[in-house]
Amino acid sequence: MRMSDLRMKEVINICDGKRLGFITDAEFDCKTGCIQKFIIPGPAHICGFLGRDSEYIIPYGCVEQIGEDFVLVKVITEDCLNKCK
């Protein structure tokens, strides 16, 4: 699967059914070439006009299933939300 294919899939947390968004980036292990984490933009400010100041960092171990349209993850949303610098 290519990264461009992953960007078309919406990430859903199976713990609370919340839609987290679409994958924008991934971190890889340079030695093995394996995915370490998925990065998803965090919640938008007022109607999205002021941008975003956080992002979800989802460890690959939390991915439960990758389907045709969705990536199902099992995470505590607040623990994965990181402030951007």
C-alpha positions as CSV (number, residue, x, y, z in Angstrom):
1,M,0.0,0.0,0.0
2,R,1.2,3.5,-0.9
3,M,1.1,6.5,1.3
4,S,-1.1,8.2,-1.2
5,D,-3.6,5.3,-0.6
6,L,-3.5,5.9,3.1
7,R,-4.2,9.6,2.8
8,M,-7.6,8.7,1.2
9,K,-8.7,6.7,4.3
10,E,-10.5,8.3,7.3
11,V,-9.2,7.4,10.8
12,I,-11.9,6.3,13.3
13,N,-11.4,5.6,17.0
14,I,-13.2,2.4,17.8
15,C,-13.2,3.3,21.6
16,D,-15.7,6.2,21.1
17,G,-16.6,6.1,17.4
18,K,-15.0,9.6,16.9
19,R,-13.8,10.5,13.4
20,L,-10.2,11.8,13.9
21,G,-9.7,12.9,10.3
22,F,-7.4,11.8,7.4
23,I,-3.8,10.7,7.6
24,T,-1.5,13.5,6.4
25,D,1.9,12.0,7.3
26,A,3.7,9.0,8.8
27,E,6.9,8.4,10.7
28,F,9.0,5.5,9.6
29,D,11.9,3.5,11.2
30,C,14.9,4.2,8.9
31,K,16.5,0.8,9.6
32,T,13.4,-1.4,8.9
33,G,11.3,0.9,6.7
34,C,8.3,0.1,8.9
35,I,5.6,2.6,9.9
36,Q,6.0,3.9,13.5
37,K,3.2,6.5,13.7
38,F,0.5,8.1,11.8
39,I,0.0,11.9,12.0
40,I,-3.5,13.4,11.6
41,P,-4.3,17.1,11.9
42,G,-6.1,18.0,15.2
43,P,-9.4,19.7,15.6
44,A,-9.8,23.1,13.8
45,H,-10.4,26.4,15.4
46,I,-13.5,28.5,14.7
47,C,-14.8,27.1,11.4
48,G,-11.3,26.2,10.4
49,F,-10.3,29.9,9.7
50,L,-7.6,30.1,12.3
51,G,-5.9,26.8,11.4
52,R,-4.9,24.1,13.8
53,D,-2.5,24.1,16.7
54,S,-2.5,20.4,17.5
55,E,-2.3,17.0,15.8
56,Y,-3.0,13.4,16.6
57,I,0.0,11.1,16.8
58,I,-1.3,7.5,16.5
59,P,1.3,4.7,17.2
60,Y,1.1,2.0,14.6
61,G,0.5,-0.6,17.3
62,C,-2.9,1.1,18.0
63,V,-4.1,0.4,14.5
64,E,-6.7,-2.3,14.7
65,Q,-7.6,-2.7,11.0
66,I,-7.0,-1.0,7.7
67,G,-10.0,-1.3,5.4
68,E,-10.9,0.0,2.0
69,D,-12.3,3.3,3.3
70,F,-11.3,3.6,6.9
71,V,-8.4,3.0,9.3
72,L,-9.7,1.8,12.7
73,V,-7.6,2.7,15.7
74,K,-8.0,2.0,19.4
75,V,-6.7,5.0,21.4
76,I,-7.5,7.4,24.2
77,T,-8.0,10.5,22.1
78,E,-6.7,13.0,24.6
79,D,-3.4,11.0,25.0
80,C,-2.7,11.2,21.3
81,L,-3.4,14.9,20.9
82,N,-0.1,16.9,20.7
83,K,0.3,20.6,20.5
84,C,2.2,21.8,17.4
85,K,5.2,24.0,17.9
